[in-house]
Amino acid sequence: MTARWVVDIAEERDLHITWKSISLLLKNKPEPDSDYFAPVQKTHNMLRVMESVRAAEGEGPIKDLYFELGARIHHDRELDFSMADVLTSVGLDPVHAAAVDDDSFDAAIQAAMDDGLGLTGDDVGTPIIAKINSVGKRVAYFGPVITRVPEGDSALKLWDGLDALMDVEGFWELKRTRTEGPEFGERP
C-alpha cells in the first residue's frame, strides 16, 4: 500500500524512487521449523531475483517487478508461482529466475537492509522511507503503515506531513492500534 501511494504522488512531489530490499528472513531470523519460515524464505528468494535484475539491468525495471510480485502475493493470494513467468510478464529475461537459489545476492540484500536500518534503528519493519531532509541530512522512518492507498489531497497531505517530520530533530514515533485489515483494491 505504501509503495503504491508513493508512486501515485511521486510526480507531484518530485520524488525519485529507488526500491531497496528488506528481507524478513534475514531480519527476523525465524527457526526453520516455524510456520513463519517457509513464507519468508520464499519472499527472500524473490528479493534475490530482484537483486539479480538490478545487477544486470539497473534500477529501471525494479518497480514493475516489485509491483507484479506484490500483486501475485496480495491480490492473487499466491506464493507458489513461477518466477520465470513473473519475469516474462514484466518484460524481463526469465534467466533471472535462477537467482532464487543463489545466495550470492544475499550480500546486496543485507547491504540494503543495513542502510535502511542504520537510519531507523533495528526495532522496525517494513516499509522504510529514506530521504534527504530540508537541511541536507539523510533521514528515514518506518512507515507509514496504511490499510488503503490514499487518493488526491489526502495522499499529498500524508506525504507532506511525513516529509515535515523528517526535519524535526528528536521526533521518533507515532502509532495507533490498527483496527482494520488491508484493502488492496484493484490489482495494479
Secondary structure, DSSP 8 states (H G I E B T S, - for coil): -HHHHHHHHHTTTT---------HHHHH---TTSTTHHHHHHHHHHHHHHHHHHHHH-STTHHHHHHHHHIIIIIS--SS--HHHHHHHTT--GGGGGGGG-GGGHHHHHHHHHHHHHHH-SS--S-EEEEE-TTS-EEEEE----SS---HHHHHHHHHHHHHHTT-TT---------S-----S--
